[in-house]
């Protein structure tokens, strides 16, 4: 830390501003030496920001306070309503600072870490020497202890001005973070250290409660830490005792965000004990999406999927509203994608098929970013969205949609092998189930070719490994001068130990291929099974499906039941004993298994529908009628026209239910006072509107966003002719202008310079006339409107934006470093706009 945050930034806290910050790793670019010679020292900080220490050189866009402040939110906070009834008094007479402290603590309780850090940064902007603000920033970084240690070190440096209670909080967290700083390779020792530092932190929080019994937040943090430590080696010995701490909080403040921690406490233990908190968590902190989400944990565990889906939809709507309002990329919020993918699962459970598919498509549509949202990142929106979209279409047999979407940006081919194999498996299945055997067999051949190629690759790897080990053995033999030779040494074949080494080397080389070959074999088996069904060979089909795994078990039970009935019809008398020699179960065993299978999936309409079909086909119509009543009780919102439910229409009719046989959904009495979902925000994320601007180029000619109406543009915000990294960025984008134009995109760059500074940027470009317009914004009002500005330090930030022809911001990057990959920006534009790759760019494989 170089210095406390600037007080000057606090003077601009007036409106409900935009938020959001994206970090991009630096790319090393080689640019002409002549240009580098023209770059002067950096000018003073904009608008009252702190000056660097004498002799320091702080790159443009970087914080003066050290690396920790480069990351995280750099735009001012605003006082929200609905972040929890929290009281965390600190040593300040500034009422605004105290309000932001309370807001930040409420956001910590809601695991809204990105915004919690912003609130505490705002406090530091008001009062730079208020130590507890840096404690709050450290608390907001539980998943980045390096940053957290930087923040808590600053808090410790300033602690003398804090009250005793605040010093206790700071000391407790500093000891906890410092204890985890040293790298320990031994896993057992690392585990023991983790348990010790967690126990020490629990004791420290307990001491705060003893000293300050009126401090409800200490109790809340203690409960949270006990739960978090329970899956890190420090088990909870009495859930009831911990729940008593929550009771102490809620007796004094019934709508405290500690409802969140009670849910986690009982989630995997006895979820029914947290129903009351599930019904109040979101209402206790309505501005925090995760607090709505938490009720979904309990209702999901209790198989109340409609209620769980309501909670998660509320969470999604609150997240979408905040992100669109504050210009935050969806995946910047660490638990956003998790909520939405779980919501899709619950929509699947209750048969809201079109909504589930729509939300999955929306997750795929969301802006991508190399750091936050890529198909290779396991918890990203696109990864979850693609997985859940396949799941919805496959489970509900929406084969035409699956085939159609595989030709679009939603389910396209990918170079990620695991994802592509999954895609081909689903696509091949869809073709065969639509009786399009030509395309289905084509997909099957593609999978078999992949299988052959990988098996050949595996054998080459094994051979290389064995040959390498043999060569190593030969070198060892040649290097031996003394000692008794093993059998086989001295020019003969390998001895027993040497053979074992060679075999182990081959085995080690073979093992990594299992994870690649397994999914391929399962994919080919499923498609082969569906082909066998078309051919009427149910026995072969069942074997293939069992080999494939991951299929609808009730569908397989139906095939098995057909085989049993066929066998019963074919065999007579004692010949029926032959049935015992095959692997088929009896009719009774199949139906008994199916009953248990559905019982384990209580509340899941898809399983229940399959069970009803199975019972009906087995002639068990009375049992089917009973199960149909159960299905009707869950059917309030299911999509009747999906193939799975359409097959039940004749059954419904015979049971006396004509037309729409669904039963109206009744809201349970124990879910609390629910607001109208529409008041919380939109169900799907939408691109926010770009603020208008009108600026002049170096010659005084005006250029405006309105002048691009109907034409999409890429807008680059750069930090003047004196910024080396900005020069590198412009030199990366300039040669690609024709590619952008071929894709229908214009490019314009907005500078912190005045018109004279623009001239210097243009003069420094040694390849002739600069290819796209540069306009001046020395007042920085446009930088601020687009959030490319650090309000806390008064610094302009790097920004890159994609704006469509209607003026919506489809994608952006705001950071302390410029976005250096024009290829990614171009490919993202093509994906977001649904445009095809222009023929002139087909050769650019990187796109």
C-alpha positions in Angstrom: 0.0 0.0 0.0 1.4 3.4 -1.0 -1.1 5.8 0.6 -4.7 5.9 1.8 -7.4 6.5 -0.8 -8.1 10.0 -2.0 -10.8 12.0 -0.1 -11.4 14.0 -3.3 -13.3 11.3 -5.0 -16.0 11.3 -2.3 -17.1 14.8 -3.4 -18.6 13.4 -6.6 -21.0 10.9 -4.9 -24.3 12.3 -6.2 -26.3 9.9 -8.3 -27.0 6.2 -8.7 -24.0 5.4 -11.0 -23.0 2.6 -13.1 -20.6 0.0 -11.7 -18.3 -2.8 -13.0 -14.7 -3.6 -13.6 -13.0 -6.2 -15.7 -9.4 -7.3 -15.4 -7.5 -8.4 -18.5 -4.1 -10.0 -18.4 -1.4 -8.1 -20.2 -0.3 -9.2 -23.7 3.3 -8.4 -24.7 3.3 -6.5 -28.0 6.2 -5.3 -30.1 5.7 -1.8 -31.5 8.0 0.5 -33.5 10.9 1.9 -31.5 10.2 5.3 -33.0 6.8 5.4 -31.4 8.2 4.5 -28.0 10.6 7.4 -28.2 7.7 9.8 -28.6 6.0 8.8 -25.4 6.5 11.4 -22.7 6.3 10.9 -18.9 2.8 10.5 -17.6 0.9 13.7 -16.8 -0.5 14.4 -13.4 -3.6 12.4 -12.2 -6.9 13.6 -13.5 -9.4 15.6 -11.3 -7.7 15.5 -8.0 -6.4 11.9 -7.9 -3.4 11.2 -5.7 0.0 11.8 -7.1 2.5 9.0 -7.1 5.4 9.1 -4.7 8.5 10.9 -5.9 10.4 8.8 -8.5 7.6 6.3 -8.9 6.2 5.6 -12.4 2.6 4.4 -12.2 1.3 3.1 -15.6 -1.8 4.8 -16.9 -5.0 3.1 -15.5 -3.1 1.6 -12.6 -3.9 2.5 -9.0 -1.5 4.7 -7.0 -2.2 2.5 -4.0 -0.7 -0.8 -5.2 -1.6 -3.9 -7.1 -4.6 -4.9 -4.9 -6.4 -1.7 -5.9 -5.9 -2.3 -9.7 -8.5 -5.1 -9.4 -12.0 -5.0 -8.0 -14.6 -2.3 -8.5 -13.1 1.2 -9.3 -16.4 3.1 -9.6 -18.1 4.8 -6.7 -20.7 3.0 -4.7 -24.2 4.3 -4.0 -26.5 3.6 -1.1 -28.9 0.9 -2.0 -32.0 0.0 -0.3 -32.4 -3.6 0.9 -29.0 -4.9 1.8 -30.0 -6.1 5.2 -30.8 -4.7 8.6 -27.2 -4.4 9.9 -25.6 -2.2 12.6 -21.8 -2.2 12.6 -20.8 1.1 14.4 -17.3 2.2 13.8 -15.1 5.2 14.9 -16.4 7.8 12.5 -18.7 10.8 12.8 -19.3 10.8 9.1 -22.9 9.5 8.7 -22.4 8.6 5.0 -19.3 6.6 5.9 -21.2 4.7 8.6 -24.1 4.0 6.1 -21.7 2.5 3.6 -20.1 0.4 6.4 -23.5 -1.0 7.3 -24.2 -1.6 3.6 -20.9 -3.3 3.1 -21.4 -5.6 6.0 -24.8 -6.5 4.7 -23.3 -7.3 1.4 -20.7 -9.5 3.1 -23.5 -11.4 4.8 -25.1 -11.9 1.3 -21.8 -13.1 -0.3 -22.1 -10.2 -2.7 -18.4 -9.6 -2.4 -17.9 -7.5 -5.5 -20.3 -4.8 -4.3 -19.1 -5.2 -0.7 -15.6 -4.2 -1.7 -17.1 -1.3 -3.6 -18.9 -0.1 -0.5 -15.8 -0.3 1.7 -13.7 1.5 -1.0 -16.3 4.3 -0.8 -15.8 4.5 2.9 -12.0 4.8 2.4 -12.7 7.6 -0.1 -14.6 9.5 2.6 -12.2 8.7 5.4 -8.8 7.5 4.1 -7.5 6.6 7.6 -10.5 4.6 8.7 -8.9 1.2 9.3 -12.1 -0.8 9.3 -12.7 0.1 5.7 -9.6 -1.9 4.7 -10.8 -4.8 6.9 -14.0 -4.8 4.9 -12.1 -5.0 1.6 -10.1 -7.9 3.0 -13.4 -9.6 4.1 -14.7 -9.1 0.6 -11.9 -11.2 -0.9 -12.3 -14.7 0.7 -11.3 -16.3 -2.6 -8.3 -14.2 -3.2 -6.2 -14.2 0.0 -3.3 -12.5 -1.6 -5.4 -9.4 -2.1 -7.0 -9.8 1.3 -3.6 -9.8 3.0 -2.7 -6.6 1.2 -5.9 -4.9 2.5 -5.6 -6.2 6.0 -2.0 -5.0 6.2 -3.2 -1.5 5.5 -6.0 -1.9 8.1 -3.3 -3.0 10.7 -1.2 0.0 9.7 -4.0 2.4 10.5 -5.5 0.5 13.5 -4.3 3.0 16.2 -7.0 5.3 15.1 -9.7 2.6 15.5 -11.8 1.7 18.5 -11.0 -1.4 20.6 -13.7 -3.5 19.0 -12.5 -2.6 15.5 -9.0 -3.5 16.4 -10.1 -6.9 17.6 -11.8 -7.6 14.2 -8.7 -6.4 12.4 -6.3 -8.5 14.6 -8.4 -11.6 14.2 -8.6 -11.4 10.4 -4.9 -10.5 10.1 -3.8 -13.5 12.1 -6.1 -15.8 10.1 -4.8 -14.5 6.7 -1.2 -14.4 7.7 -1.4 -18.0 9.0 -2.4 -19.1 5.4 0.3 -17.1 3.6 3.2 -19.6 3.8 3.2 -22.3 1.1 3.3 -25.8 2.6 3.7 -28.7 0.2 2.9 -31.5 2.6 -0.9 -31.9 2.4 -1.2 -33.3 6.0 0.7 -30.3 7.5 -1.2 -27.9 5.3 -4.5 -29.5 6.5 -3.4 -29.2 10.2 -2.4 -25.5 9.7 -5.8 -24.8 8.1 -7.7 -26.4 11.0 -5.6 -24.4 13.5 -6.0 -21.0 11.9 -9.8 -21.6 11.6 -10.1 -22.6 15.3 -8.0 -19.6 16.2 -10.3 -17.3 14.2 -13.4 -18.9 15.8 -11.9 -18.2 19.3 -11.2 -14.6 18.3 -14.8 -14.0 17.1 -16.0 -15.5 20.3 -13.8 -13.1 22.3 -15.4 -10.2 20.5 -18.9 -11.5 21.4 -17.8 -11.9 25.1 -16.5 -8.3 25.1 -19.3 -6.8 23.1 -22.4 -9.0 23.6 -24.6 -6.4 21.8 -22.6 -7.0 18.5 -25.0 -9.1 16.4 -22.6 -9.0 13.4 -20.0 -10.9 15.4 -22.5 -13.6 16.1 -23.4 -13.7 12.4 -19.8 -13.9 11.3 -19.1 -16.6 13.9 -22.0 -18.8 12.5 -20.8 -18.2 9.0 -17.2 -19.2 9.8 -18.3 -22.3 11.8 -20.3 -23.5 8.7 -17.4 -22.7 6.3 -14.9 -24.4 8.6 -17.1 -27.5 8.9 -16.0 -28.6 5.4 -12.4 -27.6 6.0 -11.6 -29.9 8.8 -13.4 -28.3 11.8 -16.7 -30.1 12.1 -19.8 -28.7 13.8 -20.4 -30.8 16.9 -23.9 -29.4 17.6 -26.0 -27.9 14.8 -28.7 -27.1 17.4 -26.2 -25.0 19.4 -25.1 -23.1 16.4 -28.7 -22.5 15.4 -29.1 -21.0 18.9 -26.7 -18.3 17.9 -28.9 -17.5 14.9 -31.9 -17.4 17.2 -30.1 -14.8 19.4 -29.7 -12.6 16.4 -33.2 -13.0 15.0 -34.9 -12.4 18.3 -33.4 -8.9 18.3 -33.6 -8.3 14.5 -36.1 -10.7 12.8 -35.1 -9.6 9.3 -31.3 -9.8 9.8 -29.4 -11.4 6.9 -28.3 -14.2 9.3 -31.2 -16.1 7.7 -28.6 -16.9 5.0 -26.4 -18.7 7.5 -29.2 -20.7 9.0 -30.0 -22.0 5.6 -26.4 -23.2 5.0 -26.4 -24.7 8.5 -29.3 -27.0 7.9 -29.1 -27.4 4.1 -27.4 -30.8 4.2 -28.5 -31.7 7.7 -32.2 -31.2 8.3 -33.5 -28.7 5.7 -37.0 -28.5 7.1 -35.6 -26.6 10.1 -34.7 -23.7 7.9 -38.1 -23.2 6.1 -38.8 -20.0 8.0 -35.4 -18.6 7.0 -35.9 -19.8 3.4 -39.1 -17.8 3.3 -37.5 -14.6 4.7 -33.9 -14.6 3.4 -34.7 -12.7 0.2 -37.1 -10.4 1.8 -34.5 -9.6 4.5 -32.0 -8.3 1.8 -34.1 -7.8 -1.3 -31.3 -6.0 -3.3 -29.0 -9.0 -3.0 -29.7 -11.6 -5.5 -28.0 -14.4 -3.6 -30.3 -13.9 -0.7 -33.3 -14.8 -2.8 -31.3 -17.7 -4.2 -30.7 -19.2 -0.8 -34.4 -20.1 -0.2 -34.0 -22.3 -3.3 -31.5 -24.5 -1.4 -34.0 -25.5 1.2 -37.0 -25.9 -1.1 -34.9 -28.0 -3.5 -33.8 -30.3 -0.7 -37.4 -30.7 0.3 -38.3 -31.6 -3.3 -40.5 -28.5 -3.5 -39.2 -27.5 -6.9 -41.9 -24.9 -7.8 -41.0 -23.0 -4.7 -37.3 -23.4 -5.3 -37.7 -22.2 -8.9 -39.6 -19.1 -7.6 -36.7 -18.2 -5.3 -34.1 -18.7 -8.0 -36.1 -16.8 -10.6 -36.3 -13.9 -8.1 -32.5 -14.1 -7.7 -31.9 -14.1 -11.5 -34.2 -11.0 -11.9 -32.5 -9.0 -9.2 -29.0 -9.9 -10.7 -30.1 -9.0 -14.2 -31.6 -5.7 -13.1 -28.4 -4.7 -11.2 -26.0 -5.8 -14.0 -28.0 -4.0 -16.7 -28.3 -0.8 -14.5 -24.6 -0.8 -13.4 -22.9 -2.1 -16.5 -21.5 -5.2 -14.8 -20.8 -8.2 -17.0 -22.9 -11.1 -15.7 -20.1 -13.5 -14.9 -18.2 -10.9 -12.8 -20.6 -11.9 -10.0 -19.2 -15.2 -8.9 -22.4 -17.0 -8.0 -24.6 -15.7 -10.8 -24.2 -18.6 -13.3 -24.7 -21.1 -10.5 -28.1 -19.6 -9.6 -29.3 -19.6 -13.2 -28.2 -23.1 -14.0 -29.8 -24.4 -10.8 -33.0 -22.5 -11.8 -33.0 -24.3 -15.1 -32.7 -27.7 -13.4 -35.7 -26.9 -11.2 -37.7 -25.6 -14.2 -36.9 -29.0 -15.8 -38.1 -30.8 -12.6 -41.5 -29.1 -12.8 -41.9 -29.3 -16.5 -41.6 -25.6 -17.4 -39.7 -26.7 -20.5 -39.9 -23.6 -22.7 -38.8 -21.4 -19.9 -35.9 -23.7 -19.1 -34.8 -23.8 -22.7 -35.1 -20.0 -23.0 -33.0 -19.3 -19.9 -30.4 -21.8 -21.1 -30.2 -20.0 -24.4 -29.9 -16.7 -22.6 -27.0 -18.0 -20.6 -25.3 -18.9 -23.9 -26.1 -15.5 -25.4 -24.4 -13.6 -22.5 -21.2 -11.6 -23.2 -18.1 -13.7 -23.0 -14.7 -12.7 -21.6 -11.4 -14.5 -21.5 -11.3 -14.1 -17.8 -14.9 -14.7 -16.7 -17.0 -16.5 -19.3 -15.6 -19.1 -21.7 -16.6 -22.6 -22.6 -13.4 -23.9 -21.0 -14.3 -22.4 -17.6 -16.4 -24.9 -15.6 -18.6 -22.5 -13.7 -19.2 -20.0 -16.5 -22.6 -19.0 -18.0 -21.8 -20.5 -21.4 -20.5 -23.8 -20.0 -23.6 -24.1 -17.8 -26.0 -22.8 -20.4 -24.8 -25.2 -23.1 -25.0 -28.2 -20.6 -28.5 -27.3 -19.5 -29.8 -26.6 -23.0 -28.7 -30.1 -24.1 -30.3 -31.5 -21.0 -33.7 -29.8 -21.5 -33.9 -30.7 -25.2 -32.6 -34.3 -24.6 -34.8 -35.1 -21.6 -37.9 -33.7 -23.1 -37.2 -35.2 -26.6 -37.3 -31.9 -28.4 -35.3 -33.4 -31.3 -36.2 -30.9 -34.0 -35.1 -28.0 -31.7 -31.9 -29.8 -30.8 -31.0 -30.3 -34.5 -31.9 -26.7 -35.4 -30.0 -25.2 -32.6 -26.9 -27.2 -33.4 -26.8 -25.2 -36.6 -26.8 -21.9 -34.7 -24.6 -20.0 -32.2 -26.3 -21.8 -29.4 -24.9 -25.3 -29.9 -22.2 -25.0 -32.6 -19.3 -27.3 -33.0 -16.3 -26.6 -30.7 -12.7 -27.5 -30.6 -13.1 -28.6 -26.9 -13.1 -32.4 -27.4 -15.3 -33.2 -24.4 -18.0 -30.7 -25.4 -17.9 -31.8 -29.1 -18.3 -35.5 -28.2 -21.3 -34.6 -26.1 -22.7 -32.5 -28.9 -22.3 -35.3 -31.4 -23.9 -37.8 -29.0 -27.0 -35.7 -28.6 -27.1 -34.7 -32.3 -26.8 -38.3 -33.4 -29.5 -39.4 -31.0 -31.8 -36.6 -32.2 -31.4 -37.6 -35.9 -32.1 -41.3 -35.2 -35.1 -40.5 -33.0 -36.4 -38.4 -35.9 -35.8 -41.4 -38.1 -33.2 -39.5 -40.1 -30.9 -42.5 -40.3 -28.7 -40.9 -43.0 -27.6 -38.0 -40.8 -27.6 -40.2 -37.7 -25.2 -42.7 -39.3 -23.0 -39.8 -40.5 -22.6 -38.6 -36.9 -21.9 -42.2 -35.8 -19.2 -42.6 -38.4 -17.6 -39.3 -37.2 -17.6 -40.6 -33.6 -16.1 -43.9 -34.7 -13.4 -42.1 -36.7 -12.5 -40.0 -33.6 -12.4 -43.2 -31.5 -10.0 -44.9 -34.0 -7.8 -41.8 -34.1 -7.5 -41.5 -30.3 -6.9 -45.3 -29.9 -4.1 -45.0 -32.5 -2.7 -42.0 -30.7 -2.8 -43.9 -27.4 -0.8 -46.8 -28.9 1.8 -44.4 -30.3 2.1 -42.8 -26.8 2.4 -46.2 -25.2 5.1 -47.3 -27.7 7.1 -44.1 -27.1 6.9 -44.5 -23.4 8.1 -48.1 -23.5 10.9 -47.3 -25.9 12.0 -44.4 -23.8 12.1 -46.6 -20.7 14.0 -49.3 -22.6 16.6 -46.7 -23.7 16.9 -45.6 -20.1 17.5 -49.2 -19.0 20.1 -49.6 -21.7 21.9 -46.4 -20.5 21.8 -47.6 -17.0 23.3 -50.9 -18.1 26.1 -49.2 -20.0 26.9 -47.0 -17.1 27.3 -49.9 -14.6 30.9 -50.8 -13.9 30.5 -52.9 -10.7 28.0 -55.1 -9.1 26.2 -58.2 -10.1 24.2 -58.0 -13.2 20.5 -58.8 -13.1 19.2 -61.7 -15.3 19.0 -60.4 -18.8 21.8 -57.8 -18.3 25.0 -58.0 -20.4 23.4 -57.9 -23.8 20.4 -60.2 -23.2 16.7 -59.3 -22.9 15.2 -57.3 -20.0 15.0 -58.9 -16.7 11.9 -59.2 -14.5 12.3 -55.9 -12.8 13.1 -54.2 -16.1 10.0 -55.7 -17.7 8.0 -54.4 -14.9 9.4 -50.9 -15.4 8.6 -51.0 -19.1 5.1 -52.2 -18.4 4.5 -49.5 -15.9 5.8 -46.8 -18.3 3.3 -48.1 -20.9 0.5 -48.2 -18.4 1.2 -44.6 -17.3 1.1 -43.4 -20.9 -2.1 -45.3 -21.5 -4.1 -44.0 -18.5 -4.7 -40.4 -19.7 -6.6 -41.7 -22.7 -9.3 -43.3 -20.6 -11.1 -40.1 -20.0 -11.0 -39.3 -23.7 -12.1 -42.7 -24.9 -14.8 -43.3 -22.3 -17.2 -40.6 -23.5 -16.7 -41.6 -27.1 -17.5 -45.2 -26.5 -20.6 -44.2 -24.6 -21.7 -41.9 -27.3 -21.3 -44.5 -30.1 -23.1 -47.0 -27.9 -26.2 -44.8 -27.5 -26.5 -44.0 -31.1 -26.1 -47.7 -32.0 -28.8 -48.5 -29.5 -31.3 -46.1 -31.1 -30.5 -47.6 -34.5 -31.2 -51.1 -33.0 -34.6 -49.8 -31.7 -35.5 -48.7 -35.3 -34.6 -52.1 -36.5 -36.7 -53.8 -33.8 -33.7 -55.4 -32.1 -34.6 -54.4 -28.6 -32.2 -56.9 -27.0 -29.2 -55.3 -28.7 -30.6 -51.9 -28.0 -30.9 -52.5 -24.3 -27.3 -53.8 -24.1 -26.0 -50.7 -26.0 -28.0 -48.4 -23.8 -26.7 -49.9 -20.6 -23.2 -49.6 -22.0 -23.8 -45.9 -22.9 -25.1 -45.0 -19.4 -26.7 -41.6 -18.5 -30.0 -42.4 -20.1 -33.6 -42.2 -19.0 -33.8 -45.3 -16.8 -37.6 -45.5 -17.1 -37.2 -45.6 -20.9 -34.9 -48.6 -20.5 -37.3 -50.2 -18.1 -40.0 -49.9 -20.8 -37.7 -51.7 -23.3 -36.9 -54.4 -20.8 -40.6 -54.8 -20.1 -41.3 -55.3 -23.8 -38.6 -57.9 -24.0 -40.0 -59.8 -21.0 -43.5 -59.8 -22.5 -42.1 -61.0 -25.8 -40.1 -63.7 -24.1 -43.2 -64.8 -22.1 -45.2 -65.1 -25.3 -42.5 -67.1 -27.1 -41.7 -69.5 -24.3 -44.1 -72.1 -22.9 -44.1 -74.3 -19.8 -40.7 -75.3 -18.6 -39.1 -73.3 -21.3 -39.8 -70.2 -19.1 -37.0 -71.4 -16.9 -34.7 -70.4 -19.7 -35.5 -66.8 -18.9 -33.5 -67.0 -15.7 -30.4 -67.5 -17.8 -30.6 -64.0 -19.4 -30.2 -60.7 -17.7 -33.8 -59.6 -17.8 -35.7 -59.0 -14.7 -39.2 -60.2 -14.1 -42.2 -58.0 -14.8 -42.8 -57.7 -11.1 -39.1 -56.7 -10.4 -39.2 -54.1 -13.2 -42.3 -52.4 -11.8 -41.0 -52.6 -8.2 -37.7 -51.0 -9.3 -39.6 -48.3 -11.2 -41.7 -47.5 -8.1 -38.6 -47.0 -6.0 -36.9 -45.0 -8.8 -39.8 -42.5 -8.9 -40.1 -42.4 -5.1 -36.4 -41.2 -5.0 -37.4 -38.5 -7.5 -40.3 -37.0 -5.6 -41.6 -33.9 -7.2 -40.0 -34.5 -10.6 -42.7 -34.5 -13.2 -40.6 -36.1 -15.9 -40.0 -39.2 -13.9 -43.6 -39.4 -12.8 -44.8 -39.1 -16.5 -42.5 -41.9 -17.5 -43.7 -44.1 -14.6 -47.3 -43.5 -15.6 -46.5 -44.6 -19.2 -44.8 -47.7 -17.9 -47.7 -48.7 -15.6 -50.2 -48.1 -18.4 -48.3 -50.2 -20.9 -48.0 -53.0 -18.3 -51.8 -53.0 -17.8 -51.6 -51.5 -14.3 -54.2 -48.8 -15.1 -55.4 -48.4 -11.5 -51.9 -47.7 -10.2 -51.4 -45.4 -13.2 -54.5 -43.5 -12.3 -53.2 -43.0 -8.7 -49.9 -41.7 -10.0 -51.7 -39.4 -12.5 -53.4 -37.7 -9.6 -50.0 -37.1 -8.1 -48.8 -35.7 -11.4 -51.8 -33.4 -11.6 -51.0 -31.9 -8.2 -47.6 -30.9 -9.6 -48.7 -29.9 -13.0 -49.7 -26.2 -12.6 -47.0 -24.8 -14.8 -45.8 -27.7 -17.0 -45.8 -27.4 -20.8 -48.5 -29.7 -22.0 -47.4 -29.7 -25.6 -44.0 -31.2 -25.2 -43.8 -34.8 -26.5 -43.4 -36.3 -23.1 -46.7 -34.9 -21.8 -48.5 -35.1 -25.1 -48.1 -38.9 -24.9 -50.2 -38.8 -21.7 -53.2 -37.1 -23.4 -54.9 -40.4 -24.3 -54.3 -41.7 -20.8 -55.7 -38.5 -19.3 -58.7 -38.7 -21.6 -59.4 -42.3 -20.6 -59.2 -41.3 -16.9 -61.8 -38.6 -17.5 -59.5 -35.5 -17.9 -60.4 -33.9 -21.2 -58.4 -31.0 -22.7 -56.1 -29.2 -20.3 -55.7 -31.7 -17.4 -53.3 -29.5 -15.4 -54.2 -28.5 -11.8 -53.8 -24.8 -10.7 -50.7 -24.2 -8.7 -51.5 -22.9 -5.2 -48.9 -20.9 -3.4 -48.1 -22.6 0.0 -48.7 -20.7 3.2 -45.2 -21.1 4.5 -43.2 -19.2 1.8 -43.6 -15.7 3.2 -44.8 -12.5 1.6 -43.7 -12.8 -2.0 -43.4 -9.7 -4.2 -44.5 -9.7 -7.8 -41.5 -11.2 -9.7 -41.8 -8.5 -12.4 -41.0 -5.8 -9.9 -37.6 -7.4 -9.2 -36.2 -7.2 -12.7 -36.2 -8.9 -16.1 -36.2 -12.7 -16.4 -33.4 -12.5 -19.0 -30.3 -10.3 -19.2 -30.5 -7.7 -21.9 -27.8 -5.4 -23.3 -28.0 -1.9 -21.6 -28.3 1.3 -23.7 -25.0 3.2 -24.5 -24.9 6.8 -23.2 -24.8 9.3 -26.1 -21.7 11.3 -26.9 -20.6 14.1 -29.3 -16.9 14.8 -29.6 -14.4 16.4 -31.9 -11.4 15.0 -33.8 -8.0 16.7 -34.2 -9.4 19.0 -36.9 -12.4 20.1 -35.0 -14.9 17.9 -36.9 -17.7 16.5 -34.8 -18.4 12.8 -34.4 -21.2 11.4 -32.3 -22.7 8.0 -31.3 -25.9 9.2 -33.1 -23.9 9.4 -36.3 -23.4 5.6 -36.2 -27.1 4.9 -35.7 -27.9 1.7 -37.6 -24.2 0.8 -37.8 -22.5 -1.2 -35.1 -19.2 0.1 -33.7 -16.3 -0.9 -31.6 -15.4 2.0 -29.3 -11.9 2.1 -27.7 -11.3 4.4 -24.7 -7.6 5.1 -24.4 -5.5 7.2 -22.0 -3.8 9.6 -24.3 -0.7 9.8 -26.5 1.5 9.4 -23.5 0.2 5.9 -22.6 2.5 3.2 -23.9 0.0 0.4 -23.5 -2.7 2.4 -25.2 -0.3 2.9 -28.2 0.2 -0.9 -28.2 -3.6 -1.4 -28.2 -4.1 1.0 -31.1 -1.3 -0.7 -33.1 -3.0 -4.0 -32.5 -6.5 -2.8 -33.7 -5.4 -0.6 -36.6 -4.2 -3.4 -38.9 -7.5 -5.3 -38.3 -9.8 -2.5 -39.4 -10.6 -4.1 -42.8 -11.5 -7.3 -40.9 -13.8 -5.3 -38.7 -15.4 -3.5 -41.6 -15.8 -6.8 -43.5 -17.9 -8.0 -40.5 -19.9 -4.8 -40.6 -18.2 -3.0 -37.7 -16.8 0.5 -37.6 -14.1 1.4 -35.1 -13.6 4.7 -33.2 -11.2 5.6 -30.4 -11.9 8.2 -27.6 -8.9 9.7 -25.9 -8.3 11.6 -22.7 -6.3 14.0 -24.8 -7.4 17.4 -26.1 -7.2 18.0 -29.8 -3.5 18.8 -29.6 -2.8 15.5 -27.9 -4.8 13.7 -30.7 -2.4 15.2 -33.2 0.6 13.7 -31.4 -1.1 10.2 -31.4 -1.7 10.6 -35.2 1.9 11.8 -35.8 3.3 8.8 -33.9 1.6 6.3 -36.3 4.3 5.5 -38.8 2.2 3.6 -41.3 0.5 6.6 -42.9 -2.9 7.9 -42.1 -4.4 6.4 -39.0 -7.2 4.1 -40.2 -10.0 4.9 -37.8 -11.2 8.1 -36.1 -9.7 9.4 -32.9 -11.8 11.9 -30.9 -10.9 14.0 -27.8 -12.6 13.8 -24.4 -10.2 15.7 -22.1 -13.1 16.6 -19.8 -13.6 12.8 -19.3 -17.4 13.1 -19.1 -17.8 10.3 -21.6 -15.2 8.2 -19.8 -17.3 8.6 -16.7 -20.6 7.9 -18.5 -19.2 4.6 -19.7 -17.7 3.7 -16.3 -14.1 3.8 -17.8 -13.2 5.9 -14.8 -11.9 5.3 -11.3 -14.0 7.5 -9.1 -11.9 6.8 -6.0 -8.7 8.1 -7.4 -9.9 10.4 -10.2 -8.3 8.3 -13.0 -9.5 7.4 -16.5 -9.4 3.6 -17.2 -9.0 1.6 -20.3 -12.2 0.5 -22.0 -13.3 -1.4 -25.1 -17.0 -1.7 -26.1 -19.2 -3.3 -28.7 -22.3 -1.2 -29.5 -24.9 -2.5 -31.9 -26.7 -0.4 -34.5 -29.5 0.3 -32.0 -27.2 1.7 -29.4 -27.0 -1.2 -27.0 -23.7 -2.2 -25.3 -23.4 -5.9 -26.2 -19.9 -6.4 -24.7 -17.3 -4.4 -22.8 -14.0 -4.6 -21.0 -13.0 -2.0 -18.4 -9.7 -2.4 -16.7 -6.4 -1.0 -15.5 -4.9 -2.4 -18.7 -6.2 -2.2 -22.3 -7.8 -5.2 -24.0 -5.3 -6.3 -26.5 -7.0 -9.0 -28.6 -8.9 -7.6 -31.6 -9.5 -11.1 -32.8 -11.5 -11.9 -29.7 -13.5 -8.7 -30.0 -14.3 -9.5 -33.7 -15.3 -13.1 -33.0 -17.5 -12.0 -30.1 -19.2 -9.4 -32.3 -20.0 -12.2 -34.9 -21.4 -14.4 -32.1 -23.4 -11.8 -30.3 -24.9 -10.4 -33.5 -25.5 -13.8 -35.0 -23.6 -12.7 -38.1 -21.8 -15.2 -40.3 -18.0 -15.0 -40.8 -17.4 -13.0 -43.9 -15.7 -14.9 -46.7 -12.7 -12.6 -46.6 -12.1 -13.8 -43.0 -12.6 -17.5 -43.5 -8.8 -18.0 -43.5 -8.4 -16.6 -40.1 -8.8 -19.8 -38.1 -8.3 -18.1 -34.8 -11.7 -16.5 -35.2 
